[in-house]
Amino acid sequence: MTSLGRACAAEVVGTFLLVLFGTGSVAAAVMTGAQVGLWQVAVVWGFGVALAIYATATVSGAHLNPAVTLAFALLRPASFPRERILPYWGAQLAGAVLAGAVVLAVFGPFVDRFEEERGIVRGEAGSEASAMIFGEYFPNPAMFGTDADAEALVSPLAATAVEGLGTAVLVFLIFALIDPRNSNRPQWMTPFFIGFTVAVLISLFAPITQAGWNPA
């Protein structure tokens, strides 16, 4: 296998782990009440990010996020050639889809019961309450519901701004934490601090947009 092939395989595995832990925590919280609150869900997401980075960083750089890949291609083209963008994006999307399929298979019966008890029809108004496991809606359906009053709380422009802010903060801190000129960083803890950044951002902004910093 070529170096690019190995890197893409690592991106599939890493993104799979990240999304499995993350969407799995949301599914467990929404469908079973397993988590006590938003912070608990955020912490699982954060640990998922950290573990996925530890598992794949030496092979692919552990981008695990199309936004991170784009940032590396634009800001560090010497270390990440732009012709790798599309293969990385494809690998990340594949890993995310596989993880989503696994979560759906595991929690499928719980989703069916959840929708049946609440009269939810997939694709119709109100179905965001169950679809939120696999996507992002604004404001957070689990906190504010799905009626017109809830929709009036956050405009599309505001949601876009929040998502842009969260992604920018995440990418900035990733670059700060991996910069060799940053003598204050404990290198072996970098994945943990990136995961902690994700957890903090989720705890702050998930009530507004569900904090979907990862396009995959």
N, CA, C and O of each residue as an XYZ file, in Angstrom:
864
protein
N       0.849     -1.193      0.000
C       0.000      0.000      0.000
C       0.889      1.249      0.000
O       1.883      1.302      0.724
N       0.537      2.239     -0.799
C       1.298      3.477     -0.860
C       1.142      4.262      0.436
O       0.269      3.972      1.254
N       2.010      5.267      0.608
C       1.912      6.100      1.808
C       0.574      6.825      1.853
O      -0.013      6.984      2.924
N       0.084      7.270      0.678
C      -1.223      7.916      0.645
C      -2.318      6.924      0.994
O      -3.267      7.267      1.698
N      -2.195      5.703      0.508
C      -3.187      4.683      0.839
C      -3.229      4.397      2.323
O      -4.308      4.269      2.902
N      -2.053      4.294      2.951
C      -2.007      4.070      4.398
C      -2.603      5.250      5.155
O      -3.326      5.079      6.136
N      -2.287      6.446      4.681
C      -2.818      7.636      5.340
C      -4.341      7.682      5.240
O      -5.020      8.000      6.216
N      -4.871      7.367      4.073
C      -6.328      7.378      3.898
C      -6.992      6.293      4.737
O      -8.065      6.507      5.302
N      -6.354      5.130      4.818
C      -6.896      4.066      5.667
C      -6.936      4.514      7.121
O      -7.897      4.236      7.838
N      -5.882      5.210      7.553
C      -5.857      5.724      8.920
C      -6.943      6.768      9.138
O      -7.550      6.820     10.208
N      -7.192      7.598      8.130
C      -8.252      8.598      8.250
C      -9.629      7.937      8.347
O     -10.497      8.407      9.082
N      -9.824      6.850      7.605
C     -11.081      6.105      7.719
C     -11.250      5.589      9.142
O     -12.301      5.772      9.757
N     -10.211      4.943      9.661
C     -10.287      4.353     11.003
C     -10.455      5.436     12.065
O     -11.302      5.311     12.950
N      -9.659      6.488     11.983
C      -9.732      7.542     12.987
C     -11.065      8.259     12.994
O     -11.638      8.507     14.054
N     -11.562      8.595     11.805
C     -12.861      9.266     11.735
C     -13.972      8.336     12.193
O     -14.929      8.772     12.833
N     -13.847      7.053     11.866
C     -14.819      6.069     12.349
C     -14.873      6.072     13.875
O     -15.956      6.117     14.457
N     -13.718      6.025     14.521
C     -13.685      6.009     15.982
C     -14.278      7.284     16.564
O     -15.080      7.241     17.497
N     -13.876      8.414     16.004
C     -14.365      9.704     16.490
C     -15.884      9.779     16.406
O     -16.547     10.127     17.383
N     -16.431      9.454     15.246
C     -17.878      9.553     15.038
C     -18.622      8.474     15.824
O     -19.721      8.717     16.320
N     -18.030      7.286     15.938
C     -18.661      6.230     16.727
C     -18.849      6.673     18.171
O     -19.943      6.551     18.724
N     -17.785      7.186     18.784
C     -17.888      7.640     20.167
C     -18.822      8.845     20.283
O     -19.647      8.917     21.194
N     -18.681      9.787     19.350
C     -19.457     11.017     19.444
C     -20.938     10.829     19.210
O     -21.752     11.176     20.065
N     -21.299     10.278     18.054
C     -22.727     10.085     17.783
C     -23.309      9.009     18.686
O     -24.497      9.036     19.006
N     -22.472      8.063     19.098
C     -22.940      7.063     20.050
C     -23.330      7.688     21.371
O     -24.328      7.295     21.974
N     -22.547      8.666     21.833
C     -22.888      9.334     23.089
C     -24.175     10.134     22.961
O     -24.977     10.179     23.894
N     -24.375     10.770     21.799
C     -25.621     11.511     21.576
C     -26.803     10.552     21.524
O     -27.851     10.822     22.111
N     -26.636      9.430     20.819
C     -27.712      8.442     20.728
C     -28.064      7.894     22.103
O     -29.240      7.759     22.438
N     -27.052      7.578     22.896
C     -27.310      7.056     24.238
C     -28.033      8.081     25.097
O     -28.920      7.734     25.877
N     -27.649      9.353     24.951
C     -28.282     10.405     25.745
C     -29.728     10.635     25.332
O     -30.617     10.705     26.179
N     -29.961     10.753     24.027
C     -31.303     11.086     23.535
C     -32.250      9.905     23.649
O     -33.405     10.070     24.042
N     -31.773      8.720     23.312
C     -32.658      7.561     23.238
C     -32.852      6.844     24.571
O     -33.898      6.236     24.798
N     -31.866      6.909     25.446
C     -31.959      6.134     26.690
C     -31.797      6.968     27.947
O     -32.027      6.473     29.051
N     -31.403      8.236     27.798
C     -31.154      9.053     28.976
C     -29.902      8.644     29.722
O     -29.773      8.907     30.918
N     -28.973      7.999     29.022
C     -27.785      7.454     29.682
C     -26.859      8.536     30.215
O     -26.174      8.320     31.215
N     -26.825      9.687     29.572
C     -25.962     10.773     30.029
C     -26.769     11.731     30.905
O     -27.961     11.939     30.676
N     -26.117     12.304     31.896
C     -26.811     13.196     32.828
C     -27.068     14.561     32.197
O     -28.104     15.174     32.456
N     -26.147     15.038     31.379
C     -26.294     16.361     30.793
C     -25.377     16.555     29.612
O     -24.707     15.622     29.169
N     -25.347     17.786     29.098
C     -24.574     18.094     27.899
C     -23.078     17.895     28.121
O     -22.379     17.420     27.226
N     -22.581     18.251     29.298
C     -21.147     18.118     29.533
C     -20.695     16.673     29.419
O     -19.611     16.398     28.905
N     -21.522     15.747     29.895
C     -21.152     14.339     29.802
C     -21.035     13.898     28.343
O     -20.116     13.163     27.982
N     -21.969     14.352     27.509
C     -21.893     14.049     26.078
C     -20.636     14.677     25.475
O     -19.936     14.050     24.679
N     -20.362     15.920     25.863
C     -19.189     16.623     25.340
C     -17.896     15.914     25.719
O     -16.969     15.838     24.913
N     -17.830     15.397     26.941
C     -16.620     14.702     27.390
C     -16.390     13.428     26.579
O     -15.256     13.118     26.216
N     -17.463     12.691     26.296
C     -17.314     11.486     25.474
C     -16.806     11.861     24.083
O     -15.915     11.204     23.546
N     -17.377     12.921     23.500
C     -16.878     13.414     22.213
C     -15.377     13.720     22.314
O     -14.586     13.303     21.468
N     -15.008     14.460     23.370
C     -13.617     14.862     23.524
C     -12.667     13.690     23.649
O     -11.606     13.674     23.024
N     -13.047     12.697     24.464
C     -12.201     11.512     24.589
C     -12.154     10.737     23.273
O     -11.122     10.165     22.922
N     -13.266     10.719     22.549
C     -13.270     10.068     21.249
C     -12.282     10.712     20.298
O     -11.559     10.023     19.577
N     -12.252     12.046     20.299
C     -11.289     12.771     19.467
C      -9.860     12.429     19.880
O      -9.022     12.119     19.033
N      -9.588     12.485     21.177
C      -8.230     12.224     21.661
C      -7.767     10.812     21.317
O      -6.644     10.624     20.849
N      -8.619      9.828     21.544
C      -8.241      8.444     21.263
C      -8.018      8.217     19.768
O      -7.097      7.502     19.372
N      -8.869      8.833     18.941
C      -8.707      8.694     17.495
C      -7.394      9.314     17.025
O      -6.737      8.783     16.130
N      -7.017     10.439     17.632
C      -5.744     11.074     17.274
C      -4.568     10.206     17.700
O      -3.641      9.979     16.922
N      -4.609      9.720     18.942
C      -3.535      8.841     19.410
C      -3.370      7.633     18.480
O      -2.252      7.175     18.242
N      -4.487      7.125     17.960
C      -4.451      5.905     17.154
C      -3.900      6.122     15.750
O      -3.361      5.190     15.154
N      -4.024      7.333     15.210
C      -3.735      7.526     13.782
C      -2.735      8.629     13.460
O      -2.345      8.771     12.302
N      -2.314      9.399     14.430
C      -1.487     10.578     14.140
C      -0.189     10.236     13.433
O       0.241     10.978     12.551
N       0.445      9.132     13.798
C       1.740      8.807     13.195
C       1.626      8.325     11.755
O       2.623      8.271     11.036
N       0.410      7.973     11.329
C       0.221      7.463      9.966
C      -0.281      8.549      9.023
O       0.247      8.711      7.923
N      -1.296      9.291      9.450
C      -1.934     10.257      8.551
C      -1.875     11.694      9.046
O      -2.257     12.612      8.320
N      -1.405     11.901     10.264
C      -1.481     13.229     10.846
C      -2.765     13.453     11.607
O      -2.932     14.480     12.265
N      -3.686     12.486     11.520
C      -4.950     12.532     12.275
C      -5.722     13.823     12.036
O      -6.046     14.549     12.976
N      -6.013     14.101     10.770
C      -6.883     15.242     10.488
C      -8.306     14.938     10.961
O      -8.868     15.674     11.772
N      -8.873     13.862     10.455
C     -10.176     13.340     10.894
C     -11.313     14.333     10.715
O     -12.381     14.172     11.306
N     -11.091     15.344      9.914
C     -12.053     16.435      9.770
C     -11.719     17.181      8.482
O     -10.598     17.669      8.339
N     -12.660     17.284      7.537
C     -12.373     17.989      6.286
C     -11.922     19.428      6.482
O     -11.110     19.933      5.706
N     -12.439     20.095      7.515
C     -12.030     21.477      7.772
C     -10.562     21.543      8.177
O      -9.848     22.463      7.778
N     -10.113     20.579      8.961
C      -8.706     20.528      9.366
C      -7.821     20.221      8.157
O      -6.758     20.820      7.993
N      -8.257     19.296      7.322
C      -7.503     18.980      6.104
C      -7.349     20.208      5.221
O      -6.257     20.480      4.720
N      -8.432     20.951      5.026
C      -8.372     22.158      4.204
C      -7.422     23.181      4.817
O      -6.652     23.823      4.103
N      -7.475     23.332      6.132
C      -6.592     24.287      6.800
C      -5.128     23.908      6.608
O      -4.295     24.777      6.354
N      -4.807     22.626      6.727
C      -3.425     22.188      6.513
C      -2.988     22.442      5.074
O      -1.861     22.876      4.834
N      -3.869     22.174      4.124
C      -3.514     22.371      2.716
C      -3.270     23.842      2.401
O      -2.404     24.171      1.590
N      -4.029     24.721      3.039
C      -3.895     26.150      2.771
C      -2.738     26.780      3.538
O      -2.032     27.641      3.013
N      -2.550     26.347      4.775
C      -1.579     27.008      5.645
C      -0.230     26.301      5.714
O       0.783     26.923      6.033
N      -0.214     25.003      5.415
C       1.044     24.250      5.452
C       1.189     23.379      4.205
O       1.317     22.159      4.305
N       1.170     24.011      3.033
C       1.230     23.222      1.786
C       2.538     22.452      1.628
O       2.582     21.462      0.897
N       3.596     22.886      2.298
C       4.868     22.174      2.180
C       4.808     20.797      2.838
O       5.449     19.853      2.375
N       4.041     20.690      3.910
C       3.942     19.414      4.620
C       2.697     18.623      4.236
O       2.622     17.417      4.469
N       1.716     19.314      3.643
C       0.504     18.610      3.219
C       0.118     19.084      1.819
O      -0.554     20.106      1.682
N       0.530     18.358      0.777
C       0.232     18.758     -0.605
C      -1.267     18.815     -0.866
O      -2.033     18.005     -0.343
N      -1.667     19.764     -1.664
C      -3.094     19.970     -1.907
C      -3.743     18.830     -2.684
O      -4.961     18.661     -2.625
N      -2.948     18.046     -3.411
C      -3.543     16.919     -4.132
C      -4.033     15.830     -3.178
O      -4.707     14.892     -3.604
N      -3.706     15.945     -1.917
C      -4.195     14.973     -0.938
C      -5.553     15.359     -0.348
O      -6.150     14.578      0.391
N      -6.033     16.537     -0.664
C      -7.284     17.000     -0.056
C      -8.434     16.044     -0.353
O      -9.081     15.555      0.572
N      -8.694     15.774     -1.620
C      -9.848     14.948     -1.979
C      -9.739     13.520     -1.443
O     -10.729     13.004     -0.923
N      -8.571     12.851     -1.545
C      -8.480     11.518     -0.935
C      -8.742     11.534      0.567
O      -9.413     10.644      1.089
N      -8.225     12.527      1.255
C      -8.471     12.623      2.694
C      -9.951     12.856      2.972
O     -10.529     12.218      3.853
N     -10.563     13.765      2.226
C     -11.996     14.027      2.425
C     -12.820     12.767      2.189
O     -13.734     12.463      2.955
N     -12.492     12.038      1.130
C     -13.221     10.805      0.850
C     -13.068      9.789      1.967
O     -14.034      9.126      2.345
N     -11.854      9.664      2.496
C     -11.608      8.724      3.591
C     -12.367      9.132      4.845
O     -12.949      8.289      5.528
N     -12.359     10.414      5.144
C     -13.072     10.899      6.329
C     -14.575     10.682      6.199
O     -15.233     10.274      7.156
N     -15.110     10.953      5.025
C     -16.539     10.738      4.810
C     -16.887      9.263      4.941
O     -17.909      8.911      5.531
N     -16.041      8.402      4.394
C     -16.290      6.961      4.490
C     -16.289      6.501      5.940
O     -17.161      5.733      6.347
N     -15.325      6.961      6.716
C     -15.272      6.587      8.124
C     -16.480      7.064      8.893
O     -17.010      6.343      9.738
N     -16.924      8.290      8.603
C     -18.086      8.840      9.296
C     -19.359      8.078      8.943
O     -20.174      7.790      9.819
N     -19.532      7.752      7.662
C     -20.727      7.012      7.234
C     -20.749      5.623      7.869
O     -21.794      5.165      8.331
N     -19.608      4.961      7.891
C     -19.536      3.635      8.514
C     -19.897      3.706      9.995
O     -20.641      2.864     10.499
N     -19.375      4.702     10.683
C     -19.683      4.845     12.104
C     -21.160      5.142     12.318
O     -21.778      4.597     13.232
N     -21.728      6.004     11.480
C     -23.155      6.294     11.586
C     -24.001      5.059     11.372
O     -25.010      4.864     12.050
N     -23.588      4.213     10.420
C     -24.328      2.974     10.166
C     -24.268      2.038     11.370
O     -25.257      1.387     11.705
N     -23.105      1.973     12.018
C     -22.972      1.126     13.205
C     -23.847      1.649     14.339
O     -24.530      0.872     15.005
N     -23.828      2.954     14.558
C     -24.664      3.538     15.615
C     -26.139      3.288     15.332
O     -26.900      2.967     16.244
N     -26.550      3.433     14.067
C     -27.945      3.175     13.714
C     -28.302      1.717     13.943
O     -29.393      1.416     14.426
N     -27.399      0.811     13.604
C     -27.667     -0.612     13.813
C     -27.808     -0.935     15.296
O     -28.671     -1.721     15.686
N     -26.963     -0.332     16.114
C     -26.991     -0.610     17.555
C     -28.215      0.006     18.219
O     -28.877     -0.638     19.032
N     -28.512      1.249     17.872
C     -29.587      1.973     18.545
C     -30.891      1.982     17.750
O     -31.859      2.620     18.163
N     -30.927      1.276     16.609
C     -32.117      1.282     15.770
C     -33.412      0.987     16.502
O     -34.371      1.742     16.343
N     -33.493     -0.084     17.306
C     -34.740     -0.378     18.024
C     -35.144      0.736     18.988
O     -36.332      1.000     19.171
N     -34.168      1.382     19.598
C     -34.464      2.477     20.517
C     -34.975      3.700     19.762
O     -35.863      4.409     20.237
N     -34.403      3.938     18.577
C     -34.881      5.045     17.744
C     -36.318      4.794     17.310
O     -37.149      5.701     17.351
N     -36.612      3.566     16.894
C     -37.972      3.227     16.466
C     -38.971      3.449     17.600
O     -40.041      4.019     17.387
N     -38.623      3.001     18.795
C     -39.537      3.177     19.924
C     -39.686      4.651     20.285
O     -40.789      5.110     20.580
N     -38.591      5.388     20.263
C     -38.612      6.819     20.553
C     -39.562      7.541     19.608
O     -40.370      8.365     20.035
N     -39.455      7.223     18.312
C     -40.306      7.878     17.321
C     -41.758      7.439     17.456
O     -42.667      8.255     17.302
N     -41.985      6.168     17.741
C     -43.354      5.668     17.884
C     -44.049      6.309     19.078
O     -45.215      6.693     18.984
N     -43.354      6.427     20.186
C     -43.953      7.006     21.389
C     -44.306      8.469     21.202
O     -45.235      8.964     21.841
N     -43.585      9.169     20.342
C     -43.798     10.603     20.153
C     -44.502     10.929     18.850
O     -44.671     12.101     18.513
N     -44.910      9.917     18.120
C     -45.612     10.139     16.863
C     -44.760     10.817     15.812
O     -45.269     11.590     15.000
N     -43.473     10.536     15.818
C     -42.547     11.166     14.875
C     -42.550     10.409     13.552
O     -42.413      9.186     13.524
N     -42.707     11.145     12.461
C     -42.611     10.580     11.116
C     -41.350     11.146     10.470
O     -41.206     12.363     10.346
N     -40.462     10.290     10.070
C     -39.181     10.739      9.525
C     -39.373     11.614      8.291
O     -40.135     11.285      7.383
N     -38.668     12.720      8.287
C     -38.748     13.652      7.176
C     -39.789     14.729      7.351
O     -39.823     15.688      6.580
N     -40.646     14.592      8.358
C     -41.677     15.597      8.595
C     -41.275     16.483      9.768
O     -40.319     16.193     10.488
N     -42.027     17.572      9.947
C     -41.737     18.506     11.031
C     -41.722     17.776     12.368
O     -42.603     16.967     12.658
N     -40.731     18.067     13.159
C     -40.592     17.428     14.455
C     -39.663     16.234     14.459
O     -39.254     15.770     15.523
N     -39.322     15.729     13.278
C     -38.450     14.549     13.220
C     -37.001     14.883     13.563
O     -36.159     13.993     13.686
N     -36.721     16.185     13.718
C     -35.377     16.566     14.151
C     -35.040     15.982     15.521
O     -33.869     15.801     15.854
N     -36.074     15.690     16.311
C     -35.853     15.178     17.665
C     -35.098     13.853     17.663
O     -34.349     13.564     18.596
N     -35.290     13.052     16.625
C     -34.527     11.803     16.516
C     -33.375     11.927     15.516
O     -32.329     11.303     15.693
N     -33.565     12.725     14.477
C     -32.513     12.888     13.461
C     -31.283     13.590     14.021
O     -30.200     13.498     13.442
N     -31.439     14.292     15.143
C     -30.322     15.039     15.719
C     -29.158     14.138     16.127
O     -28.049     14.621     16.356
N     -29.404     12.842     16.218
C     -28.315     11.917     16.542
C     -27.243     11.953     15.457
O     -26.052     11.846     15.751
N     -27.662     12.103     14.217
C     -26.744     11.971     13.086
C     -26.460     13.289     12.375
O     -25.679     13.314     11.424
N     -27.069     14.370     12.810
C     -26.849     15.645     12.151
C     -26.990     16.782     13.134
O     -27.229     16.567     14.323
N     -26.842     17.992     12.632
C     -26.923     19.169     13.487
C     -28.121     20.028     13.102
O     -28.376     20.274     11.923
N     -28.843     20.474     14.111
C     -29.997     21.354     13.910
C     -29.887     22.524     14.872
O     -29.268     22.420     15.931
N     -30.497     23.638     14.490
C     -30.438     24.797     15.374
C     -31.843     25.373     15.591
O     -32.622     25.520     14.649
N     -32.155     25.704     16.893
C     -31.368     25.369     18.081
C     -31.478     23.879     18.400
O     -32.207     23.148     17.731
N     -30.759     23.440     19.414
C     -30.707     22.023     19.774
C     -32.107     21.486     20.080
O     -32.737     21.936     21.037
N     -32.612     20.520     19.278
C     -33.981     20.022     19.493
C     -34.197     19.394     20.858
O     -35.304     19.453     21.392
N     -33.166     18.795     21.434
C     -33.322     18.155     22.739
C     -33.533     19.171     23.847
O     -34.071     18.833     24.902
N     -33.119     20.409     23.624
C     -33.222     21.439     24.655
C     -34.379     22.398     24.423
O     -35.016     22.855     25.373
N     -34.648     22.701     23.158
C     -35.623     23.745     22.859
C     -36.826     23.254     22.063
O     -37.733     24.033     21.770
N     -36.842     21.972     21.711
C     -37.948     21.461     20.922
C     -37.780     21.773     19.451
O     -36.709     22.178     19.001
N     -38.865     21.577     18.706
C     -38.788     21.738     17.252
C     -39.893     22.627     16.694
O     -40.119     22.641     15.484
N     -40.588     23.371     17.560
C     -41.693     24.193     17.078
C     -41.192     25.532     16.552
O     -39.993     25.808     16.553
N     -42.141     26.360     16.100
C     -41.778     27.642     15.496
C     -41.099     28.570     16.493
O     -40.206     29.332     16.122
N     -41.515     28.512     17.758
C     -40.883     29.358     18.772
C     -39.408     29.009     18.927
O     -38.568     29.893     19.096
N     -39.098     27.717     18.870
C     -37.700     27.297     18.965
C     -36.910     27.773     17.751
O     -35.787     28.258     17.887
N     -37.491     27.636     16.576
C     -36.796     28.035     15.353
C     -36.487     29.525     15.337
O     -35.505     29.956     14.732
N     -37.331     30.313     16.007
C     -37.130     31.762     16.017
C     -35.949     32.188     16.882
O     -35.491     33.327     16.790
N     -35.460     31.288     17.714
C     -34.371     31.642     18.626
C     -33.037     31.831     17.911
O     -32.224     32.661     18.317
N     -32.813     31.067     16.854
C     -31.519     31.103     16.165
C     -31.758     31.225     14.667
O     -32.385     30.356     14.061
N     -31.260     32.300     14.070
C     -31.402     32.486     12.630
C     -30.337     31.687     11.892
O     -29.324     31.316     12.485
N     -30.552     31.416     10.598
C     -29.503     30.736      9.824
C     -28.170     31.482      9.847
O     -27.109     30.860      9.902
N     -28.226     32.812      9.806
C     -26.991     33.597      9.843
C     -26.270     33.414     11.175
O     -25.051     33.247     11.214
N     -27.034     33.448     12.266
C     -26.423     33.267     13.586
C     -25.827     31.872     13.722
O     -24.736     31.710     14.268
N     -26.541     30.866     13.226
C     -26.032     29.494     13.296
C     -24.745     29.353     12.488
O     -23.801     28.697     12.927
N     -24.711     29.968     11.312
C     -23.503     29.923     10.483
C     -22.333     30.590     11.188
O     -21.206     30.095     11.148
N     -22.611     31.723     11.836
C     -21.555     32.437     12.556
C     -21.011     31.606     13.713
O     -19.801     31.568     13.936
N     -21.899     30.943     14.446
C     -21.467     30.106     15.568
C     -20.620     28.939     15.068
O     -19.582     28.626     15.650
N     -21.063     28.299     13.990
C     -20.297     27.179     13.443
C     -18.933     27.645     12.928
O     -17.925     26.963     13.113
N     -18.915     28.805     12.287
C     -17.643     29.344     11.809
C     -16.700     29.673     12.951
O     -15.502     29.400     12.876
N     -17.246     30.264     14.013
C     -16.431     30.605     15.179
C     -15.860     29.350     15.830
O     -14.666     29.286     16.119
N     -16.703     28.362     16.057
C     -16.242     27.137     16.704
C     -15.179     26.419     15.897
O     -14.189     25.943     16.451
N     -15.380     26.338     14.580
C     -14.399     25.672     13.721
C     -13.085     26.438     13.703
O     -12.009     25.841     13.725
N     -13.176     27.769     13.662
C     -11.962     28.589     13.653
C     -11.171     28.426     14.949
O      -9.946     28.306     14.920
N     -11.865     28.421     16.078
C     -11.185     28.239     17.368
C     -10.511     26.868     17.421
O      -9.367     26.745     17.859
N     -11.231     25.842     16.970
C     -10.671     24.491     16.978
C      -9.417     24.409     16.119
O      -8.393     23.890     16.564
N      -9.486     24.913     14.896
C      -8.333     24.838     13.989
C      -7.163     25.656     14.535
O      -6.012     25.223     14.468
N      -7.460     26.842     15.075
C      -6.392     27.672     15.648
C      -5.663     26.936     16.763
O      -4.433     26.932     16.804
N      -6.412     26.316     17.664
C      -5.781     25.635     18.789
C      -5.044     24.368     18.346
O      -4.024     24.008     18.933
N      -5.552     23.695     17.319
C      -4.812     22.545     16.783
C      -3.441     22.992     16.291
O      -2.429     22.370     16.615
N      -3.408     24.069     15.508
C      -2.134     24.547     14.981
C      -1.226     25.052     16.101
O      -0.011     24.861     16.046
N      -1.803     25.689     17.109
C      -0.999     26.166     18.236
C      -0.402     25.006     19.020
O       0.735     25.078     19.485
N      -1.181     23.931     19.163
C      -0.735     22.798     19.971
C       0.297     21.919     19.262
O       1.069     21.219     19.917
N       0.312     21.953     17.936
C       1.289     21.125     17.212
C       2.490     21.931     16.727
O       3.415     21.366     16.144
N       2.490     23.231     16.957
C       3.585     24.081     16.491
C       4.850     23.795     17.306
O       4.845     23.976     18.524
N       5.923     23.355     16.663
C       7.155     23.047     17.407
C       7.763     24.258     18.102
O       8.572     24.109     19.018
N       7.375     25.458     17.671
C       7.893     26.667     18.323
C       7.215     26.927     19.659
O       7.680     27.750     20.447
N       6.119     26.228     19.912
C       5.399     26.380     21.176
C       6.069     25.502     22.232
O       5.756     24.319     22.361
N       6.980     26.090     22.972
C       7.765     25.318     23.942
C       6.959     24.918     25.169
O       7.412     24.092     25.961
N       5.776     25.489     25.338
C       4.967     25.193     26.522
C       4.102     23.951     26.364
O       3.502     23.483     27.332
N       4.036     23.423     25.167
C       3.118     22.312     24.934
C       3.751     20.987     25.355
O       4.882     20.698     24.962
N       3.051     20.185     26.138
C       3.512     18.823     26.396
C       3.089     17.941     25.221
O       1.912     17.605     25.091
N       4.040     17.568     24.369
C       3.709     16.953     23.085
C       2.837     15.710     23.231
O       1.908     15.514     22.447
N       3.119     14.879     24.214
C       2.366     13.634     24.356
C       0.928     13.877     24.799
O       0.081     12.989     24.697
N       0.651     15.109     25.300
C      -0.702     15.447     25.738
C      -1.501     16.182     24.664
O      -2.667     16.515     24.875
N      -0.876     16.434     23.514
C      -1.556     17.211     22.472
C      -2.915     16.629     22.084
O      -3.883     17.385     22.009
N      -3.035     15.322     21.834
C      -4.362     14.784     21.501
C      -5.400     15.039     22.592
O      -6.564     15.314     22.301
N      -4.965     14.944     23.851
C      -5.901     15.193     24.948
C      -6.379     16.636     24.929
O      -7.571     16.897     25.097
N      -5.457     17.579     24.726
C      -5.853     18.985     24.731
C      -6.744     19.321     23.536
O      -7.645     20.151     23.655
N      -6.505     18.692     22.397
C      -7.401     18.896     21.252
C      -8.782     18.340     21.574
O      -9.794     18.981     21.288
N      -8.826     17.154     22.166
C     -10.106     16.592     22.573
C     -10.807     17.450     23.604
O     -12.025     17.621     23.551
N     -10.039     17.994     24.549
C     -10.629     18.869     25.565
C     -11.185     20.132     24.925
O     -12.229     20.635     25.341
N     -10.488     20.648     23.911
C     -10.998     21.813     23.180
C     -12.351     21.509     22.555
O     -13.275     22.318     22.637
N     -12.464     20.339     21.929
C     -13.743     19.934     21.336
C     -14.822     19.850     22.409
O     -15.941     20.318     22.200
N     -14.496     19.256     23.554
C     -15.479     19.124     24.631
C     -15.945     20.486     25.131
O     -17.137     20.686     25.363
N     -15.019     21.417     25.299
C     -15.381     22.757     25.767
C     -16.266     23.465     24.746
O     -17.270     24.078     25.109
N     -15.893     23.382     23.473
C     -16.692     24.034     22.431
C     -18.097     23.445     22.357
O     -19.068     24.176     22.163
N     -18.208     22.129     22.511
C     -19.530     21.500     22.503
C     -20.351     21.982     23.683
O     -21.530     22.301     23.527
N     -19.748     22.039     24.855
C     -20.497     22.459     26.037
C     -20.976     23.897     25.916
O     -22.019     24.253     26.466
N     -20.221     24.730     25.198
C     -20.609     26.127     25.024
C     -21.659     26.319     23.939
O     -22.632     27.047     24.136
N     -21.467     25.668     22.794
C     -22.256     26.008     21.615
C     -23.256     24.949     21.164
O     -24.084     25.229     20.297
N     -23.205     23.747     21.723
C     -24.166     22.721     21.313
C     -25.619     23.106     21.574
O     -26.488     22.687     20.810
N     -25.930     23.887     22.618
C     -27.323     24.316     22.759
C     -27.819     25.145     21.574
O     -29.017     25.186     21.297
N     -26.896     25.799     20.884
C     -27.292     26.680     19.779
C     -27.346     25.930     18.458
O     -28.348     26.008     17.746
N     -26.276     25.198     18.114
C     -26.211     24.551     16.794
C     -25.869     23.067     16.853
O     -25.680     22.443     15.809
N     -25.787     22.499     18.026
C     -25.295     21.138     18.233
C     -23.801     20.995     17.955
O     -23.262     19.889     18.008
N     -23.137     22.097     17.662
C     -21.677     22.122     17.557
C     -21.143     21.124     16.543
O     -20.403     20.205     16.895
N     -21.520     21.305     15.288
C     -21.069     20.385     14.243
C     -19.805     20.864     13.572
O     -19.842     21.287     12.417
N     -18.681     20.809     14.274
C     -17.439     21.351     13.722
C     -16.850     20.470     12.636
O     -15.906     20.878     11.960
N     -17.379     19.286     12.455
C     -16.787     18.326     11.520
C     -17.726     18.082     10.339
O     -18.750     17.420     10.505
N     -17.403     18.604      9.144
C     -18.287     18.408      7.987
C     -18.503     16.950      7.595
O     -19.491     16.630      6.933
N     -17.590     16.057      7.996
C     -17.763     14.641      7.651
C     -18.912     14.034      8.432
O     -19.208     12.850      8.274
